[in-house]
Amino acid sequence: MATTAAPGPSPAARLPANVSGANASFSGQSKPMEVRLSNLTAAKAIGDAVRTSLGPKGMDKMIQTSAGEVIVTNDGATILSHLAVLHPAAKMLVDLSAAQDIEAGDGTTSVVVLCGSFLNAAEKLLEKGIHPTIIAESFLRASRKAVEYLTEISTPVDMKDRNSLLRAASTSLNSKIVSQYSSILAPIAVSAVTRLISPTSSNVDLRDVRVVKKVGGTIEDTELIEGVVLNQNAITSQSGPTRMEKAKIGLIQFQLSSPKSDMDNQIVVNDYRQMDRILKEERQYILNLCKKIKKSGCNVLLIQKSILRDAVTDMSLHFLAKLKIMVVKDVERDEIEWLSRSLGCKPVADVEQFTEDKLATADLVDEGEHAGAKVIKITGIKGGGKTVSVLCMGANSVVLEESERSLHDALCVVRCLVKKRALIAGGGAPEIHVSRQLAHYAQTLKGMEAYCFAAYAEALEVIPTTLAENAGLNPIAIVTELRNRHALGEVNAGINVRKGLISNILEEDVVQPLLVSTSAIELATETAALLLKVDDFHLTR
């Protein structure tokens, strides 16, 4: 997108005539101003694109990917990651929401809306002739102050207090499409994370939580499984077993099929005896492999997906079925690490190394029907790592994908509470509180900085305003009433979207982790400051 000048007088001409001294040379240059305005306009457009999907009454976006699949979601990070954004400044907002997704996991829409609002405030300050560096630095100082105010009103939370964790997870799920199932998904998210942490841990690796998606049943059939769930099904074509008690599980990365040279070659055999010899050799080779596997005591075999040649042949399956070994093939390469960690077995790349010490033991490996979908569950694992599996069900793939994204957000919320063990109210309460405190603080400052702080404080009100707008309430009346309640000392007064009025939001159980809000404010301010400092734009060939 080329930077085109705005119609009408140039930004330099719009500046007040009495700007003199240090700022005179700054206001005399029109190109940096135009570049800046172009960047701000593009970034604000992105903020407006996701603004309607903020909050529990937010709208959903329907996205059709280039492959033709349809995604219905209101998760900010998902929407932005699918937008075809051309403008470099707008791309920064897409990265911003991705950064918030990594840092906190929730609040991906709020962070973009906030950043758009800060840029809007900055644009008005630029028009007054305040230097962009001053604006950027003041904003960063204001964000540090805002984080302090947020920390003051937060309530510490104990990881053993399951109720607080559930409230936070439910709040995150309430703004999703699957909100009516939050009573099912929230306890799953909380249990999954609490199982992975120790009293001292300061972070949770969410890669230890494996979500397996199966189409079938409804979201209500989603469950947390003690043990491991596999994406693949057992192979029954040669009538092999599908249930194995006292299982010894082997994870192999070699193929149970006849060896094949790297080059394509053809052998012409014109004698039946030689033909028989070839087939006999092949049988013998495969039988030897299967016997070695049986000798180690293995009775459940997980086979990695193979590209070069078939991972298993009908013959090897026939032998394994005869030896009463349960077979699961097509285990993806990126699942290998997780499986070996969860089961406590080692992946084996060569049959000579396939010994008993590489196997995992479990009480039961069973392929059963779960709401119309076949699922393999491995339970009673001995000596496995700390990992959890969640079986996610849904009637069709659109619901299933969204359910998985929502579950991921809920898991992230609980993870935030492990990182920073504090909760704050939701529903626009913290933003209004910080906005009021910053406006008070701005009155104690002098000069340009006071202006910038006041503008920053006002920009924070975008969150409650948008919440009210999306719920179909009158934003001006609601936000004014909200300010009034906070001025009367009700720190936890927020917008109750369901009833359409202001109430104590903590009593409504609308809470969110402190980390979600603090990281949203910090990241949004840093991005806004970064965009303000850009004064020229060049294309390289």
C-alpha positions in Angstrom: 0.0 0.0 0.0 1.6 3.2 -1.1 1.5 6.1 1.3 -0.8 8.7 -0.3 -1.3 12.1 1.1 -4.5 12.9 2.9 -6.8 15.2 0.9 -7.1 18.8 2.1 -4.2 20.7 3.7 -1.1 18.7 4.5 -0.6 17.7 8.1 2.1 20.3 8.5 -0.3 23.0 7.4 -2.9 21.8 9.9 -0.5 22.4 12.8 -1.1 25.5 15.0 0.7 28.5 13.6 2.5 29.3 17.0 4.5 26.0 17.1 8.0 27.4 17.3 11.5 26.6 18.5 12.4 22.9 18.8 9.2 21.7 17.1 9.2 24.1 14.2 11.6 22.0 12.1 9.7 18.9 13.0 6.4 20.3 11.8 7.9 21.6 8.6 8.5 18.1 7.2 5.4 16.7 5.6 6.7 13.2 4.5 7.3 11.7 8.0 3.9 12.9 9.1 2.2 11.3 6.1 4.1 8.0 6.6 3.1 8.1 10.2 -0.6 8.8 9.5 -0.7 6.1 6.9 0.8 3.6 9.4 -1.7 4.7 12.1 -4.7 4.4 9.7 -3.7 0.9 8.6 -3.1 -0.3 12.2 -6.4 1.3 13.4 -8.2 -0.5 10.6 -7.0 -3.8 11.9 -8.1 -2.9 15.4 -11.6 -2.1 14.0 -11.7 -5.4 12.2 -11.7 -7.5 15.3 -13.3 -4.9 17.6 -16.8 -6.3 17.2 -15.7 -9.8 18.4 -14.6 -8.6 21.9 -16.4 -9.9 24.9 -19.1 -12.4 25.7 -21.6 -10.8 23.4 -19.0 -10.3 20.6 -19.8 -11.3 17.0 -18.1 -14.2 15.3 -16.2 -14.1 12.1 -16.5 -16.5 9.2 -13.3 -17.1 7.4 -12.9 -19.1 4.2 -9.3 -20.2 3.7 -7.6 -20.5 0.3 -8.1 -24.3 0.5 -11.9 -23.7 0.7 -12.3 -24.8 4.4 -14.6 -22.6 6.5 -13.6 -21.4 10.0 -16.0 -19.8 12.4 -14.3 -18.2 15.3 -14.1 -15.1 17.5 -10.6 -15.7 18.8 -8.6 -12.6 17.9 -5.4 -14.4 17.1 -7.1 -16.9 14.8 -9.0 -14.2 12.9 -5.9 -12.1 12.4 -3.6 -15.0 11.5 -6.0 -15.7 8.5 -6.3 -12.1 7.3 -4.4 -11.3 4.1 -2.7 -8.2 5.5 -0.6 -6.2 3.0 0.4 -3.1 4.9 3.6 -3.5 7.0 2.2 -1.5 9.9 -0.9 -3.6 10.0 1.2 -6.8 10.0 2.7 -5.6 13.2 -0.7 -5.7 14.9 -1.1 -9.3 13.6 2.2 -10.2 15.2 1.1 -8.3 18.3 -1.9 -10.6 18.7 0.3 -13.6 18.1 2.7 -12.4 20.8 -0.2 -12.1 23.3 -1.3 -15.6 22.3 2.1 -16.9 23.2 2.5 -14.9 26.4 -0.9 -15.1 27.9 -3.1 -17.2 25.5 -6.2 -15.1 26.2 -7.0 -11.4 25.5 -5.8 -11.6 21.9 -8.7 -9.4 20.8 -8.4 -6.9 23.6 -4.7 -6.3 22.9 -5.4 -5.3 19.3 -8.3 -3.1 20.2 -6.2 -1.4 22.9 -3.4 -0.8 20.5 -5.8 0.7 17.9 -7.1 3.0 20.6 -3.6 4.1 21.7 -2.8 4.9 18.1 -6.0 6.9 17.8 -5.0 8.9 20.9 -1.5 9.4 19.5 -2.9 10.7 16.3 -4.8 13.5 18.1 -1.7 14.4 20.1 0.4 14.5 16.9 -2.1 16.9 15.4 -1.6 19.2 18.4 2.1 19.2 17.4 3.5 17.1 20.2 6.7 15.3 19.1 6.2 11.5 18.5 9.2 10.6 20.7 7.6 12.4 23.6 4.3 10.6 23.0 6.0 7.2 22.7 8.0 7.7 25.9 5.1 9.0 27.9 2.9 6.1 26.7 5.6 3.6 27.9 5.8 5.3 31.3 2.0 5.3 31.5 1.9 1.6 30.8 4.3 0.9 33.6 2.1 2.9 35.9 -1.0 1.0 34.7 0.6 -2.3 35.5 1.3 -1.0 39.0 -2.3 0.0 39.5 -3.5 -3.4 38.2 -1.3 -5.3 40.5 -2.6 -3.2 43.5 -6.2 -4.3 42.9 -5.4 -7.9 42.1 -6.2 -10.7 44.6 -3.6 -13.4 45.1 -4.7 -16.9 44.2 -3.7 -20.3 45.6 -3.2 -23.1 43.1 -5.1 -25.4 45.5 -8.1 -23.2 45.4 -9.9 -25.0 42.5 -12.8 -22.7 42.6 -10.9 -19.5 41.6 -9.2 -21.4 38.8 -12.6 -22.6 37.5 -14.0 -19.1 37.6 -11.1 -17.7 35.6 -11.4 -20.6 33.0 -15.2 -20.1 32.7 -14.8 -16.4 32.1 -12.4 -17.1 29.3 -14.8 -19.6 27.7 -17.8 -17.2 28.1 -16.7 -15.1 25.2 -16.4 -18.1 22.9 -18.9 -19.8 20.6 -18.9 -22.8 22.9 -19.8 -20.7 26.0 -22.8 -22.9 26.9 -20.4 -25.8 27.5 -18.1 -23.9 29.8 -19.3 -26.0 32.7 -17.7 -29.0 30.9 -14.6 -27.5 29.4 -13.5 -25.4 32.3 -13.0 -28.3 34.8 -11.1 -30.2 32.1 -8.7 -27.3 31.6 -8.2 -26.8 35.3 -7.6 -30.5 36.0 -5.3 -30.8 33.0 -3.0 -28.0 34.2 -3.2 -28.8 37.9 -2.0 -32.3 37.2 1.1 -31.0 35.5 2.3 -28.6 38.1 4.2 -28.9 41.3 3.7 -26.4 44.2 6.8 -24.5 43.1 6.5 -24.5 39.3 6.4 -21.1 37.7 5.3 -22.2 34.2 3.5 -25.1 32.5 4.5 -26.5 29.1 1.1 -26.8 27.3 2.7 -29.2 24.9 2.3 -31.7 27.7 -1.4 -31.5 27.3 -2.4 -33.4 24.2 -5.8 -32.6 22.6 -7.0 -35.4 20.3 -9.9 -34.3 18.1 -12.5 -36.8 16.9 -15.7 -36.0 15.0 -18.6 -37.7 16.7 -21.0 -37.1 19.6 -21.3 -33.5 20.9 -19.0 -31.2 22.9 -20.5 -32.7 26.0 -18.6 -35.9 25.3 -15.3 -34.2 25.7 -13.3 -35.7 28.5 -10.0 -35.7 30.2 -8.2 -39.1 30.2 -5.8 -40.4 32.8 -3.2 -41.8 30.4 -2.7 -41.5 26.7 -5.2 -41.2 23.8 -4.1 -42.1 20.3 -5.2 -40.3 17.1 -4.8 -43.6 15.1 -6.9 -46.7 15.2 -5.8 -50.3 15.7 -5.3 -52.3 12.5 -7.9 -55.1 12.3 -7.5 -56.1 8.7 -5.8 -59.3 9.6 -8.1 -59.8 12.6 -5.4 -58.6 15.1 -6.3 -57.9 18.7 -7.8 -54.5 19.7 -7.6 -54.9 23.5 -4.5 -55.8 25.5 -4.2 -56.1 29.2 -0.8 -55.9 31.0 0.5 -54.3 27.8 4.1 -54.0 26.9 4.3 -51.1 24.4 7.0 -50.7 21.8 7.5 -47.6 19.7 9.4 -48.4 16.5 10.7 -46.2 13.7 11.6 -49.0 11.3 9.4 -50.6 8.7 8.0 -54.2 8.8 8.2 -54.7 5.1 10.7 -56.1 2.7 13.8 -53.9 2.1 13.7 -51.8 -1.1 16.6 -50.1 -2.8 16.8 -46.4 -3.1 16.6 -46.4 -6.9 13.6 -47.7 -8.8 14.6 -51.0 -10.3 12.8 -53.9 -12.0 13.8 -57.6 -11.8 12.7 -59.9 -14.5 12.3 -63.4 -13.3 11.6 -66.1 -15.9 11.7 -69.2 -13.7 9.0 -70.2 -11.2 11.6 -71.7 -8.8 13.4 -68.4 -8.5 10.0 -66.7 -8.0 9.3 -69.0 -5.1 12.7 -68.3 -3.7 12.1 -64.6 -3.7 8.7 -64.9 -2.0 10.2 -67.4 0.5 13.1 -65.0 1.3 10.6 -62.2 1.9 8.5 -64.3 4.2 11.5 -65.4 6.1 12.8 -61.8 6.4 9.5 -60.5 7.8 9.0 -63.5 10.0 12.4 -62.9 11.6 11.5 -59.3 12.3 8.2 -60.3 13.9 9.8 -63.0 16.0 12.4 -60.6 17.3 9.6 -58.2 18.3 7.7 -61.0 20.1 10.9 -62.2 21.8 11.3 -58.9 23.6 7.9 -59.4 25.2 6.2 -56.6 23.3 2.4 -57.1 22.7 1.4 -53.6 21.5 3.3 -52.0 18.6 3.2 -48.4 17.6 4.8 -47.8 14.2 6.0 -44.5 12.9 4.6 -43.3 9.6 7.0 -44.1 6.8 7.4 -42.2 3.5 10.0 -44.3 1.7 8.2 -47.6 1.8 5.2 -49.3 3.4 5.4 -49.3 7.2 3.6 -52.6 7.3 2.6 -55.2 4.7 -0.3 -57.6 4.8 2.1 -60.4 5.5 3.7 -58.7 8.5 0.3 -57.9 9.8 -0.7 -61.5 9.4 2.3 -62.7 11.4 1.8 -60.1 14.1 -1.9 -61.0 14.4 -0.9 -64.7 14.8 1.6 -63.7 17.5 -1.2 -61.8 19.3 0.4 -58.4 18.9 -1.8 -55.3 18.7 -0.6 -52.9 15.9 -1.1 -49.2 15.5 0.5 -47.6 12.5 0.9 -44.1 11.0 2.2 -42.5 14.3 3.3 -39.0 13.2 6.9 -38.0 13.6 6.0 -35.0 15.8 4.0 -37.3 18.1 7.0 -39.6 18.8 8.6 -37.4 21.3 5.4 -36.8 23.2 4.5 -40.5 23.2 7.9 -41.6 24.4 7.7 -39.0 27.2 4.2 -40.0 28.3 4.6 -43.7 28.1 8.2 -43.8 29.3 9.5 -45.9 26.4 12.3 -45.2 23.9 11.7 -45.0 20.2 13.7 -47.8 18.4 15.1 -47.2 15.0 16.6 -50.7 14.3 15.3 -54.2 15.1 18.6 -55.2 16.7 18.1 -52.6 19.4 14.6 -53.7 20.1 14.9 -55.1 23.7 12.7 -55.2 26.7 14.2 -52.2 28.5 12.9 -50.0 25.6 9.3 -51.0 26.2 6.7 -49.2 28.2 4.2 -51.0 30.5 0.6 -50.2 31.0 -2.4 -52.0 32.6 -4.7 -51.7 29.6 -4.6 -50.7 25.9 -8.1 -50.7 24.6 -9.8 -49.5 21.4 -13.3 -48.6 22.3 -16.2 -46.7 20.9 -16.6 -43.2 22.3 -19.7 -41.4 21.1 -19.5 -43.0 17.7 -15.8 -42.6 17.2 -13.2 -45.3 17.6 -10.5 -44.3 20.1 -7.5 -46.1 21.6 -6.9 -45.3 25.2 -3.8 -46.4 27.1 -4.4 -46.4 30.9 -2.5 -47.4 34.0 0.9 -46.3 32.6 3.8 -47.2 34.8 6.8 -44.9 34.9 5.4 -42.4 32.4 6.1 -38.7 32.4 3.7 -36.0 33.6 1.4 -35.6 30.6 -2.3 -35.4 30.1 -4.6 -36.2 27.2 -7.9 -34.6 26.4 -10.3 -36.2 24.0 -12.2 -33.4 22.2 -15.5 -34.4 20.5 -17.8 -32.4 18.3 -20.6 -32.9 15.8 -18.7 -31.5 12.8 -15.2 -30.2 12.1 -16.1 -26.5 12.4 -17.5 -26.9 16.0 -14.6 -29.3 16.8 -11.9 -26.8 15.7 -13.5 -23.9 17.6 -13.9 -26.1 20.7 -10.3 -27.0 20.6 -9.3 -23.3 20.3 -11.5 -22.4 23.2 -10.1 -25.2 25.3 -6.6 -24.0 24.4 -7.5 -20.5 25.6 -8.9 -21.9 28.9 -5.7 -23.9 29.4 -3.7 -20.8 28.8 -5.7 -18.9 31.4 -4.9 -21.5 34.0 -1.3 -21.4 32.9 -1.2 -17.6 33.4 -2.4 -18.2 37.0 0.6 -20.5 37.5 3.0 -17.9 36.1 1.5 -14.9 38.0 -0.7 -16.2 40.8 -3.2 -13.3 40.9 -6.7 -12.6 39.7 -8.4 -9.4 38.8 -12.0 -8.6 37.9 -13.1 -8.6 34.3 -15.9 -6.8 32.5 -14.1 -3.5 31.9 -13.6 -2.9 35.6 -9.7 -2.9 35.7 -9.5 -0.7 32.6 -11.8 2.0 34.1 -9.9 1.8 37.4 -6.5 2.3 35.7 -7.9 5.0 33.5 -9.2 7.0 36.5 -5.9 6.5 38.4 -3.8 7.6 35.5 -6.0 10.7 34.9 -5.5 11.7 38.5 -1.8 11.1 38.2 -1.6 13.1 35.0 -2.8 16.2 36.9 0.4 16.0 39.0 2.6 16.2 35.9 3.8 19.2 34.0 4.0 20.0 30.3 3.5 17.7 27.3 3.7 14.6 29.5 0.5 15.5 31.3 -1.3 15.7 28.0 0.0 12.3 26.9 -0.9 10.6 30.2 -4.4 12.0 30.0 -4.8 10.8 26.4 -3.5 7.4 27.4 -5.9 7.2 30.3 -8.8 8.0 28.0 -7.7 5.5 25.4 -8.0 2.7 28.0 -11.8 3.3 28.1 -12.1 1.6 24.7 -12.5 -1.8 26.3 -15.6 -1.0 28.4 -17.0 1.1 25.6 -16.6 -1.8 23.1 -18.0 -4.3 25.6 -21.1 -2.2 26.0 -21.4 -1.6 22.2 -21.2 -5.3 21.4 -23.9 -6.1 23.9 -26.2 -3.6 22.3 -26.2 -1.2 25.3 -25.7 2.6 25.2 -21.9 2.9 25.5 -21.9 6.5 26.6 -24.5 6.0 29.4 -22.9 2.8 30.6 -19.3 4.1 30.7 -20.4 7.3 32.4 -22.2 5.3 35.0 -19.2 3.0 35.4 -16.9 6.0 36.0 -19.3 7.3 38.5 -19.4 4.0 40.4 -15.6 3.8 40.4 -15.5 7.4 41.7 -17.7 6.4 44.6 -15.0 3.8 45.4 -16.4 0.6 43.9 -13.2 -0.8 42.5 -14.8 -4.0 41.2 -17.8 -2.4 39.4 -17.9 -3.6 35.9 -20.3 -4.1 33.0 -22.6 -7.1 33.5 -23.3 -7.9 29.9 -26.0 -10.5 30.6 -28.2 -8.1 32.6 -27.1 -5.0 30.8 -26.2 -2.9 33.8 -23.3 -2.1 36.2 -22.7 -4.5 39.0 -19.9 -5.9 41.2 -18.3 -8.1 38.8 -16.4 -10.3 41.3 -19.8 -11.5 42.7 -20.8 -12.5 39.1 -17.6 -14.6 38.9 -16.2 -12.7 36.0 -12.5 -12.8 36.7 -9.3 -13.0 34.6 -5.7 -13.6 35.4 -3.6 -10.5 36.1 -1.1 -11.6 33.5 -3.6 -11.4 30.7 -4.4 -7.7 31.4 -0.8 -6.6 32.2 0.7 -8.2 29.2 -2.1 -6.9 27.0 -1.4 -3.3 28.1 2.4 -3.7 27.9 2.4 -5.3 24.5 -0.1 -2.9 23.0 1.8 0.1 24.3 5.1 -1.1 23.0 3.6 -1.7 19.5 2.0 1.7 19.5 5.3 3.4 20.6 7.1 1.4 17.9 4.7 2.6 15.2 5.0 6.2 16.4 8.8 6.2 16.0 8.6 5.1 12.4 9.0 8.2 10.2 9.8 6.8 6.8 9.0 3.8 4.7 11.1 2.4 1.8 10.5 -0.6 -0.5 13.6 -2.5 -1.4 13.9 -4.1 -4.8 
